[in-house]
Amino acid sequence: MREVILKLKERPDICLEVEGILPNVIADKSVEEIENIPIQYGNRKVKLSEFFDVYVEKSENPRLIFEGDMSRVKRIGYGLQDGEIIVKGNAGMYLGAFMSGGRIIVEGDVGHFSALNMRGGEIIVEGNAGDYLCASYRGDWRGMSGGTVIVKGDVGKELGSYMRGGKIVVEGLADEFAGVCMRGGLIVLNKAKARLGASMIGGSIVVNDVEELLSGFFEEGEEEDPEIEGEKFMGRFRVYSGDHAERKAKGKLYVRI
């Protein structure tokens, strides 16, 4: 097994796109073959070596490491099925979009639309995430359906839009409309701004502190140490159903007391 390190030479003036640069894809390629892989730079194709230095080391598992400020590098881990990707810095938009397996660790922030339509695997973000994390592709009503995403900082607007399955954990603050149009799955938040769970009809949201609740959520009582989506949560929670602005809504919102 090998570990491939892609070290960014300098921050690009416009965004790069590295879709298809995955651990299993480059596992058996020579350094020269990796350097010659075409990537998108604006409206033209360039060789990977134009922007990255390539290093190969031995590893127990297939691993791909991006080093440098990747905030203008889009689609890292796009469609990942297995193996591990580590980003030693920030990452751009669409990180881990459409991934179905494997693991991505980002030692900084991630851009908008990360984990888009995620189906499996795990993403850990040490910093903050932009808008539409774990959301559905624009125009699609089928969002994240599997996998786990953990963000140790804050997240932007419309977290988990149209989410159908999987689990999201945010240790910081979630901006407005977290869980909007949610159909299934589990979202666990430390703090949330307004319009939490707007138009949700399924799934569960657990939150320690929320700015305000929409009128479409009806209080159902309190629970001690509830089991939520197969997971035990310690403490006392006020339980709401909703969002009853939608027909046949069966979503659950748990607010820690």
N, C-alpha and C positions, 0 to 999 in steps of 0.2 A: 504494500500500500504506500501511497505517496501523499505528501502535503505540498500543494502548489501555492506559492505566495505571489500575489500580484501587487506590486508596489507602485502607486501612482507617482508619476514623475513631477507633475504640476497640476494644479487645479485648472480644469478646462474652462475656456471662456463661455462655451455653450455646453449643453448637456450631452454626455455620452450615454449610450444604451448598450448594456452587456447581456441582453437576453440570450440564453443558450450557453453561457459560460458557467457550467455546473460541474461539481466534483466528478460525477460518473462520466461526463462527456470528455473531460480532459485527462482522465486518470491514466490512460495508456499513451498519451501523446508526448513527444519529445519537447524540449524547451523551444526549439525552432518552430515546431508545428503550432505550439501554443502562441508564440509571438506572431505568427502569420494568420491567426484567426481574425476574420473581419468583424468589426464592431461599428455601430452607427454613431456618427459624429455630425449632428445637425442633419443636413440633407445628403450626406455622402458617407460612403463606407471607407474606413481606414483600418490598417493593421493594428492589432492590439498593442504591439510593441511601440507604436507611436506615442502611446500615453502611459504604458506600464512596463516596468522592469519585471522579468519573470525569474523566479527561483524555485527549485524543486528540492524537497527534503524527504527523508523516510518518515513514515507515520504508520501507526497501527490501523487507522481507519482513513478512508478517503476524505480529505479535508481541503477546502479552498479558503485562503485568507486574503482579504483585501486590506492593504495598509495605506493610510492617508485620508485626506478629507474627501469622502465620496458623496458629498451633498449634491454634486452635479453629475452623479453617476446613477442612472435609472436602471430599474429592473434587475437588480442583484437578486439572485435566487429565484427568479421568475420560473414557475413550473417545477421547482425542486421536488424530486421524488425520493431521494435517499442521499446519504452523506451529510457532511457538516460544512457550513459556511460561517466564517468569523469575519466581522468587519471591525477593524481597529480604528474607529473614528465614526463620523457621521455617515449616513447612507441616504441616497436620493429617493425619489418617488418609486412606487410599485415594488418595493422590496418584498420578496416572498409571495407576490401575487400568484394565485392559482397553484400554489404548492400543495402537494398531497402527502409528503413524507419528508423525513430528514429533519435537520435542526439548523437554525440560524441564530447567531448571537451577534448583537450590535453593541459596541462599547461606546455608543454616543446616541445621537438622535436619528430618527427616520422621517422621511418626507411623507407627503400626502399619498393616500391610496395604498399604503402598505398592507400586506396580507389580504389583498382584494380577492374575494371569492375563494378563500383558503378552504381546503378540503381535509388536510391532515398535516401532521408534523408539529413542530414547536418553534416558536420565535420568542427570543428574550431580548428586550430593549433596555439597556442600562440607563438611557436618557429619556427624552420626550418623543412623542409621536405627533405627526401632523393630523390634518382632517381626514375623515373617511377611513380610518383604520378598521380593517376587517369588514369593510362595507361591500355592497354589491357593485358590479360594474355599472356604469351609468346607463340607464334604460332597462336594466335587468332587475327583477324582483327576487332573484335567488342569490342571497348573499353567502357569507361564511357558513359552511356545513360541518366542519370538523377541525380537529387540531386544537392547540393551546397557544395563546399569546399572552405574555407577561410584560407589562411596561412598568418600570420602576419610577418613572417620572409622571408628567402630565400628558394628556391626549387632547386633540382638537375636537372639532364638531362632528356630529353624526357617527360616532363610534358604533360599530356593529349594525349599521343600517341594513335592514332586511336579513339579519342573521337567522339561520335555520338550525344550527348546531355548533358544537364546539364550546370552548371556554375562553373568556377574556378576563384578565386580572389587571387592574390599574391601581398602583399604589399611591398615585398622586391625585390630581384633579381632572375630571372629565368635563369638557366644555358642553355647550348646549346640545340637546337632541341625542344624547347617548341612548342607544337601543331603539332608535326610531324605526317603526315598522317591523319590529322584531317578531319572528315566527317561532323560534326555538333556541335552545342552548342556554348558556349561563354567562352572565356578566357580573363581575365582582369589582366594586369600586370603593375607594376610600371616601372621596368627595365627588359631588356632581353638581353642575349648574342646573338651570331651569330646563323644563320640557323633557325631563328624563322619561324614557319609555313612551314617548308620544306615538300613538297609533299602533302600539304593540298588541298582538293578539295571541302570543304564545311565548314560552320560555320564561326565564326567571332573572331578575336583577336584584342583587344584594348590595346595599350601600350603607356606609357608616353615617354619612351626613349629606343631605341634599338641600339645595337652595330653596326649592318649592316644588310642590306636586301639582300636576294637572288635575282639573276637576273630574276628569274621566276615570280616576282611580278611586275605588270604593274600599273603605276600611273594613276588614273582615275579623279583626281581633289581634291578639298577640300570641307569639309562640316562643317557647324556651328551647334552645339548642335544636333548631329545626334541621331536618334533612331536606336539602334542596338539590334537585337534579342529581340525586344519588350521592351527595356530599354533605357531611355533617358540619354545621356551623355553630360554634359555641357562643352563647349569649342570648339576650332577649331581643326580639324583633317585633315591630308592628307590621302587620301583613295587609297588603292591598291587592285587589284584583283589578285588571284593566288592560288596555285603555278602553273604557266603555263608550268612548266616542266612536269605536268601531263595533260592528255587529259580531256577536259570538266571541267576544274577547275572552281569552283564558290566561292571559299573562299574569305573572305574580311579581310583586315588588315588595322586598323585605327591607325595612329601614331599622337600623339598630337603635335601640332605646338607651 
